[in-house]
Amino acid sequence: MNKNIMLPLGPVMLDVTGTELDADDRRRLEHPLVGGVILFARNYAAPEQLSRLTAEIHALRSPALVIAVDHEGGRVQRFREGFTALPAMRELGRAWDANPQHARHLAHEVGFVLAAELRAHGVDLSFAPVLDVDYGNSSVIGDRALHSDPHAISGLARALVQGFRQGGMGAVGKHFPGHGHVRADSHHEIPVDDRPYAEIEACDLVPFRRLIESGLGGIMPAHVIYPQVDRQPAGFSQVWLKSILRAELGFDGVIFSDDLSMEGASVAGGVVERARAAFGAGCDMVLVCNNPAAADELLERLDYSMPATSLARLARMHGRQHAGNMVKLREDALYTKALHAIAGIGFESGDLPLSK
């Protein structure tokens, strides 16, 4: 296919090999089933390189593919040297305990810096914020969680999302309906949360409900089974996604599956069966990461047309206005002010990018 081909976005998000596209990357990204790209640390070498990579990806097709990354702060920050070192979200929770109003301000500034820097390098969205409640059980969530109080999570996450919006980026809350109560890591195991729905609703669903009311653009469900609600993991469950998330909570944004290559997704079968199960449950887009063979199998065997409602939801997730590059962003008084604010609560700030 030729570059900048006219092709509607598809329902699959894939990763790419390295710091620039190779022939296999281009072949996959030009497939009609593909609608997005997720980047990892291996795709990053320097700010200028990242800007070239995202520009090349965006130029492949029209409308442009959506480019995403897991860039939360703390131990989950894919781009480091040349980006501001963002805190683990738990630090905002500690600030809340001292002064909730000030913590909301700090959360807004963190969200703005995170989004503005990504947008200045051509990245459309980050899979953040984490809305899981910290029960002290989950090592995979741990300090990625904002707090153990769902009302504190709601207040901080709303401020983060407002900061994202100011930086030109939508937000994706995860991991619905909550991964914080289970000890098992869904990357390597199939977690089971035995709590009744009433208990989950009274605590874990509070941040999701509040953020949905504030216009959250995307949600990623957990690869966790809640057997008192449904025997399928949430990401494959019509009960969780259609009955609860869509109908009861009124969510009308994009539902992104978590990575279908994770062990928590294995209950649905092979990669094609996993994708079909996710779409059947109500996901708009599925992710397949770090498994090129599975990606090729999915693109070859999946027969699926993205519904018009999903296409409209996905179009809203494209990044909006941004500074263009870091030189312009550094001239933005709001950005400079935000950097000073977040440095003032003990976050380490990395060197600013040197992109021209």
N, C-alpha and C positions, 0 to 999 in steps of 0.2 A: 504493500500500500504506500501511497505517497504521503509525505508529511502534511500536516494540517488538513487531514481529510475530514469531510463532514460526516459525522457519525454520532448518533445519540449515545449518551452515557449508558453503560451497562451496569449490572448489579453486582459486579465482582471487584474487590480491591486487592491488588497484589503488591508484592515487594519487588525490588530490583537488586541486581547483583552487587554493584560496587559504587564508585564515586562518579562514574559516567555510564551512560547506557551502552550495552553491547547489542549485538544482533538479536539474541534471544529475548532480551528485555523489550526491544522495539517490536518484535513479532508478537509478543504477548500483549503489550500495551495497545497495539493496533487492532486487537481482537474485539468484535462487537460486544462481547459479554463484559468487557472491562470498563469500569467507570472511575477507578481511582487507584492511587499508588500510596503505600505507606512506606516511609523512610525509617531507617535504623542508624545506629552509630556507625556501622560499616560504610554507609553512604555519605559520610561527612569527613572531609579533610580540612577544609578552611572555608571561611565565609564566601569568598569569591567563587570557589568551586561549587558550593551549594546553590548559589544564585544561578550559575550556568546550568546545573543539573535540573533545577526546577523549571528554568526557561525552556530547556530542551523538551522536558516532559509536557509542559503546557502547549508547546508548539506542534506536538504530534497530531493533535486532533482539535476539531471545533464542533461542539463546545469542548473546552479544555478539560482534561482529566482533573479530578479533585486530588490534591496532594495533602496527605495527613502524616502525623507523627505522634508518638507517645512522648510528650514533653511536659511533664508535670512539675518538675523541680525535685530536689533531693536526689535519691538514687535512680529515679526515672527521668533523666534528661539526656536525650540522644545527642544533642549538639552542645559541646562544652567550650573548648578553646575558641575565643572570639565572641562568645555569647555571655550574657550575665549569668553567673552561677545563682540559680534560684533555690530557695530553701525547700526542704521537705514541708509538705502542707501542715504537718503536726506543729511546726513553729507558729503558724497562724492560730492554731488552737490554743497554744500557750499564751499568745498575746491576748486572745479572747478572755482567758481566765483572769488576766490583769485588768483589761479595759475593753469591753466588747465594742464600743463605738470606735475606738482607735484601731482595734483589730480589723473591723470592717473596712476602714480607710486603707490599712496596709494591704488587705486582700485585694482591694480594687487596684492598687498600684502594682502589686505582683502580677495580677491578671493583665493589666495594660502592658507592662514590660514584656511579659511572655508573648502575648499576641503580636505586639508591634514589632518585636525582633524577628519573629517567624515570618510575618507578612513582608517585612523588608527584604527577606530572602526568598520570597515566592511560595512559601508554604501556606496552604489554605486553612488548615485547622489542626488543632491538637486534640487528641482523645483525653480530655480533661474537662471538668474536675472529677476527682474521685469523691463519690457521695456515700461510700460505705461507712457504717458506724464502727468505731473501734471498740471491740469487746475485749481486746487484749489476747485474742486467740490466734489471729491469722498473721503468720510471718510474711506472707506474700503481700498483704496489705500494710500492716504495721504503721510506720510513720507516714505512709502515703495518705492515711485517713486524717481528716481535719480535726476530729474530736470524737469523744465517746457520747456526747449529748447531741441527739439529732437536731435540736433547735439551734445549737451553736453551729453545726454543720450547715444548716439552712441559711443562717445569716451570713456566714463567711462565704459560702458557695455563691450566693446571690451577688455578693460584692465582686467575687472573682469573675463571674460571668459578665457583669457590667463592665469590668476592666477589659475583658476579652473584646466585648462589643466596641468599646472605645478604640481599641487597637485594630479593629477591622476584621474580627474573627468570631465565628460562632463557637458554641461550646457543646461538648458531648459528655453527659453525666454517665458515670459507670460505678459499680457493676450491678445493674438492676436485677432483682429487688434488694440486693445486699450480699456482699461476699465476706463481711467482717466477722461473722459469727462462727464460721467453719475454720478448722485448723488446716485442712488439706489444701494444697496448692493445685488449682485446676490446670496449670501448665503440665503437671506430672501425674495427677490423680483425678478421680471423679468425686468431688466433694458432695457430701449429703448434709443438709440442714433439716433436722427433724422437728423444728418448731412449728406450732400451729399458725395458720394465717393471721389470726387476731394479734398474736405477739409480733409478727413481722410487720403488720400494718401499723401497729401502735408506735413502732420505733423506726425500723429500717426504711419504711416507705415515706416517712415524714419529709426528708430532704428532697426526694424525687417529686412528691406532690407539690412542695413549695416552689421548686425550680420550674416545674411544668407550668405552674400558674404565672411564673415570671417570663415565660417564652423560651424555654430551653430548646435549642435547635436539634439536638441529637441525643440518643441514649444507647448505651451498649449493655446488653443483658449478660448475666453471669453464666458460666458453665457450671452451675451448681444445681443439684436436685433438691427440691423441697417436697418430700413425698406426701406430706399432709395436704398439699395443694395440687400437685400433679407429679406423675412418675417420670416425666421428661425434664431434663435440665431447662432452666428458664429460657435460654435462647432457642430451644426447640419446642416451646410450650405455647399452644394457642390460649391456654388459660391465662398464663402470665402476660403474654404480649397482646392478644386481642381482647380478652375479657377484662383484664385488670388494667394494663397500661393504656390501651387505646380507649376502651369503653368507660371504665370507672374513673381513671385519672385524667382522661381527655387529652392525651398526648397526640400531637399531630406532626411531630418532627420525624427525622430519619432514625430508624432502628438499625444500627450496625451490629452484626454478629461479632462476638469476640473471635479470635483466630480459630478457624476450623481445624488447624493442625494440632491444637492443644489436646492433651489426653482427656480433659473434661468433655470434649466433643465426641469421643470415640464411641459412645453408646449408640450413636445414630448410624454407624457403619462406616463405609468408605467416604472419600471426600465428596463424591457426587451425591450420595445419600445424605450426608451432613448438610450440604447446600440445599437440597430439596426440602429437608426437614426444617431448616431455618426459614426458608421462604414460605413454606406452608404454615409455619407458626406465626408469621407476620413480619419477619425481617425485610427491610428494603435493600440492604447491601450486605454481602458476606465477605469476610477477610480470609485469605489463605496466605500464610507467611512462612518463609524459611523452608519451603518444600517445593522446589521447582517442578519435580515430577508430578506432585499432586496438582499443582497449578495447571500443568499441561493436560493432565487427565480431565480436570474440571472443564477447561475450555473446549476440549474435544468432545466430551460426552454430555454436558449439561444442555438441555433444551429448555430455555426459559426466556420469556419476554418481560422486561421491566414494566410494571403497570404505570400508567400516566401519573397516578398520585405519587408513586415513589420517585419518578423523574422530577416532579415539581418540588418534592421535599428536598431531594438531593441538590437541585439547582440553588436552593437557598443556603447551602452549606459552603458554596464557593466563597473564598476570602473577598472582602470588600476593600475599600480604599486603604492605601498604606503609603508609607513614606517613600517608597521607590528603592531606597538603599539606605545603608547605615549612616552615610555621610549626612543625608537629609534628616534622618531620624535624630542624630545627635544635635541637630540644630533646633529640635522641637523642645520648647520650654517645658511642656507637660511631661515629656519623656525624662528630661534631666531631673525634674522635680521628683518623679516617681523613683528614679534610681537612688536619689538621696534618701527618700523615705524608707525604701526597703533595706538599704545599707545600714540605716539607723537602728535596726532591730537585730543586728548581729549576723545578717546574711553576708556571705562573701560575694563580692562582685568580681567577675572576671574582666579581663581586658575587653574593651569594646571592639567590635569587628572593624576591620580595616578596608572593607569593600568600598569601591569607588562609585 
